[in-house]
Amino acid sequence: VHPAHDASHFAISSKPWIWSLVGAWHDFLNGVSMFVWKHQHTIGHHSYTNVDHADPDIVTAASNVPDFRRIKETQMWVPRYKYQHIYVPILYGLLSTKTRLQDFSLLYVLKKTG
């Protein structure tokens, strides 16, 4: 995902076709959606880095509802968080499949582009 991240920041080359090539390569190999990544990460996250309720990279369930992982101090603590170092990487590994299905649904079923 790091090359896709760098390509989304236009940091791997001065040529736009290379950014697109790297994005397409990661779309194909890893299920990373460069389209979604540019909007969610580059525009959303970098505009509001680590700002609770604004940064889309740190969105969690309501403060009184346990999320599947604890990433900020404002979240209530539950015992399963003791093992999140084991189960969260597995869930993140499945995230590309969820993203692919979500992209397909938004673009082709609901016909929304933004």
C-alpha positions in Angstrom: 0.0 0.0 0.0 2.9 2.4 0.5 3.6 2.9 -3.2 -0.2 3.7 -3.6 0.0 6.1 -0.7 3.1 7.8 -2.2 1.4 7.9 -5.7 -1.7 9.5 -4.2 0.6 12.3 -2.8 2.3 12.6 -6.2 5.6 11.8 -4.5 6.9 9.0 -6.7 7.4 10.9 -10.0 6.7 14.2 -11.7 4.7 12.4 -14.4 0.9 11.9 -13.8 0.8 8.8 -15.9 3.1 7.1 -13.4 0.8 8.0 -10.5 -2.0 6.4 -12.5 0.0 3.3 -13.3 1.0 2.7 -9.7 -2.6 3.3 -8.6 -3.9 0.8 -11.2 -1.2 -1.7 -10.3 -2.4 -1.6 -6.6 -6.0 -1.6 -7.6 -5.3 -4.9 -9.4 -2.9 -6.6 -7.0 -4.2 -5.5 -3.6 -7.7 -4.4 -4.0 -6.7 -0.8 -3.1 -9.0 1.7 -4.7 -6.9 4.7 -5.7 -10.1 6.6 -6.4 -11.4 6.1 -2.9 -7.9 6.5 -1.4 -7.4 9.9 -3.0 -10.7 11.3 -1.7 -10.7 9.6 1.7 -7.1 9.8 2.7 -5.5 12.7 0.8 -8.5 15.1 1.0 -10.2 13.9 4.2 -7.4 12.7 6.4 -4.7 15.3 5.5 -7.2 18.2 5.9 -8.1 17.0 9.4 -5.2 14.8 10.6 -6.1 13.2 13.9 -9.0 15.6 14.6 -11.6 13.6 16.4 -15.0 13.6 14.5 -13.4 15.1 11.4 -10.5 12.8 10.3 -12.0 9.9 8.4 -9.0 7.7 9.3 -9.9 7.7 13.0 -13.7 7.3 12.9 -15.0 5.0 15.6 -18.3 4.0 17.0 -20.0 6.4 19.5 -18.0 6.9 22.7 -20.4 4.7 24.7 -20.4 1.9 22.1 -17.3 -0.4 21.9 -15.7 -0.4 18.5 -13.7 -3.4 17.2 -10.5 -1.6 18.0 -9.4 1.2 20.3 -7.4 3.9 18.6 -8.1 7.0 20.7 -8.3 7.8 24.4 -11.9 9.0 24.2 -13.1 5.5 23.4 -14.4 3.5 26.3 -12.1 0.5 27.2 -13.4 -3.1 27.0 -11.5 -6.3 27.7 -11.2 -7.5 24.1 -8.9 -4.5 23.3 -6.2 -6.4 25.2 -6.0 -8.7 22.2 -6.5 -6.2 19.4 -2.8 -6.6 18.4 -3.8 -10.1 17.3 -7.2 -9.7 15.6 -7.0 -6.1 14.1 -4.3 -7.0 11.6 -6.4 -9.9 10.3 -9.5 -7.6 10.0 -7.4 -4.9 8.2 -6.3 -7.6 5.8 -9.9 -8.2 4.9 -10.5 -4.5 4.4 -9.5 -4.5 0.7 -12.4 -6.9 0.0 -14.8 -4.7 1.9 -13.6 -1.6 0.0 -13.9 -3.4 -3.3 -17.5 -4.4 -2.6 -18.3 -1.0 -1.3 -16.8 0.7 -4.4 -18.8 -1.6 -6.7 -22.0 -1.0 -4.8 -21.6 2.8 -4.8 -20.6 3.1 -8.5 -22.7 0.5 -10.2 -25.6 -0.3 -7.9 -26.4 3.0 -6.3 -24.8 5.0 -9.2 -23.2 7.5 -6.9 -19.7 9.0 -7.6 -19.1 11.2 -4.6 
